[in-house]
């Protein structure tokens, strides 16, 4: 899971430099909003791996959120 988070953030950063946004071909498999997570981490000067569980859950799509 953490490797997927890292790859998603790397794609977002690359796309941002190119002036666009990258998403996975099948959005239904995404569990979190990686674009927003990337911005959040960048604003706070932290790495995605350093997010707390509560911070990470802020970016989960509803069907993956804790009940």
Secondary structure, DSSP 8 states (H G I E B T S, - for coil): -HHHHHHHHHHHHHHHHHTS----S-GGG--B-HHHHHHHHHHHT--GGG--HHHHHTTB-GGGS--
